[in-house]
Amino acid sequence: MSRAAQGLVRLPAWRARALLAGLLGGFAALVLRAGYLQAVDTGFLQEKGDARYSRVLDVPATRGRILDRQGEALAVSTPVKSIWAIPADVGAAPAPRRKLAALLGLSGAELSRKLADASRDFVYLKRQVSPETAAAIERLKVPGVYEQQEFRRYYPAGEVTAHVIGFTGVDDSGQEGVELAYQELLAGRPGSRRVIKDRLGRVVEDVESIRAAQDGRDLALSIDSKMQSLAYSALRDAVRLHKAKAGALVALDVRTGEILALVNVPSFNPNNRARLTGAQLRNRALTDLFEPGSTLKPFTIAAALETGRVTPRTPIATAPGRMTLARYTIRDVHPAAMLTVAQVIQKSSNVGAAKLALAMPPEVMWDLFRRVGFGAAPELGFPGAAAGKLRPWRTWRPIEQATMAYGHGISLSLVQLAHAYTVFARDGELVPLTLVKSPAEASGEKVLSAETAREVRAMLELAVQPGGTGPRARIMGYRVAGKTGTAHKQENGGYAAQKYIASFVGLAPASAPRVVVAVMIDEPSSDDYYGGAVAAPVFAQVAQGVLRMLGVPHDAPLEPLDMPPGADEPKEST
Amino acid sequence: MAKLNLLLLAVVVACALGLVTSQHEARKLFSELEREHGRARELDVEFGRLQLEASTWGLHSRVEKIAVGTLGLRVPEPRRTHLVTRDARR
């Protein structure tokens, strides 16, 4: 048999060599590629390797707590779970869906609607569910449903501290109040780190810290939750009793400039903000401007005393209880022929205050108003704190200067007013305000001479004695000094006839003042609308409690107070 | 020569095994550390929750309601209070 017949063909030698060369060439290419990957382009393989076992973990930062001056918690974050899903992965079987919907508190249709768009790969089913619900959902083991850890903020004091503390949004960042003002400090910084995980998902090695997490710092406020609570209930009761629209109250520690209590009515529950109205959210004490009325008179008097042209005993002709100036008449509720400067405060005479104001250059008055902080927002760092309106003195017409003397044509916030009164409490020093606990005695800026401040304080003390406008502000055991105010409300550019703002600002104890409390009640609509009848009792109630809690020694004999019957009280018209 | 090489080989193998073991130990300890860290976090959360609870139970309005309503307590009259200062001497 021939070789051909056996099926054997002699192949040409070049074919074997070509094959060999091809194989070698292929090998060489592989070696080169391997060498290239190992030595030159190292990143690629490294990355692939890391992807197998190395993970970047987010390290969450918890938001700091907000505490009151005694360490009582006012805002605390606790972890909650949010449930999310990948719609395409959630099975269509009705039974688990029904159970899931029931646990989430959704109807079946709602759940289906949330899961309708299969192209999305992240849908929140419900945010911030309780740990129990989250655990129950986890036990269901519905495919494509996952949970994510989040934090929720709780405010144990609720409506009492709502306006001061504010609240955070669903993403745990501050939206109002202190939560917003101190966002940076409270929030902390979430970090991340690279770790190696084993087959079971346990972290076995820390490779590097990409960014160190920093937990939010705790913040101790100057607020005392007991005083805050007392102030809130006193104010709420007064607003209810006098059928008023709203009210606000501020209590300051004169020595340190700390805000001990700051409340507003109506308030809201920050833990459940489902139905909120703008009126509830407003922090009236800080962000609302009002014309203070007579509570501003002491500053006019102080400015007049500082010029040296009058003393507390200088008589002012106030007959016949009204005064006409450029088609406008200023009236007194209790006309008197002659009042001393001290009596102008005691009886709250508009004519007297206007005459004192007109006797001095507008610049002098403006300068004092500006130096006690009117027209400039208090430096609290609080969002939305109002600056008030104080027009430059060059634009003042005489009638404006006269009305400003008794607190009309100038607007400010209650906090500004309370702040300004620290001048009388500290013998002429204006103490800077703070919302953060700072128990050290603060040093203030000298605004008035000590004599003037003491003289005005003595007048303010007269104003709360029987015969003054605010005897209901008195407290047993303490000497009180203060001033009432009843201002017509501004409406559509004019003054509303039947709408008032009743206010009272006072300090106690008068011998060595420790606290300033300012009360403002908006539109009291029962029979009484005078500051002395509406706001002064709230002052007395709050100041008494605050002085007791601060442990301030009594400076007056402990005798029951004789309240004059309602009709005998002098009332003020502004 | 061959004996020395064998000995060195044995030493190298032992070292390698030692390295593996210690690495394993380190990882075990590390995961334990992680667990403890987690526990610390949990305890911190628990602390926050308890603080919250304490605040809720100790709410001034609630205390007042119980004191006045259930226990019949009231604020003492100023005349019946005596203020004791820190440096008070008899």
Interface residues (C-beta under 8 A of the other chain):
Chain A: T62 R65 E72 A73 L74 V76 S77 T78 P79 Y154 P156 A157 V160 D198 R202 V203 V204 E205 D206 S225 K226 S229 L230 S233 M476 G477 Q544 R548 G551 P553 H554 L558
Chain B: A26 R27 K28 F30 S31 E34 D44 V45 G48 R49 Q51 L52 A54 S55 T56 G58 L59 H60 S61 E64 V75 E77 P78 R79 T81 L83 T85
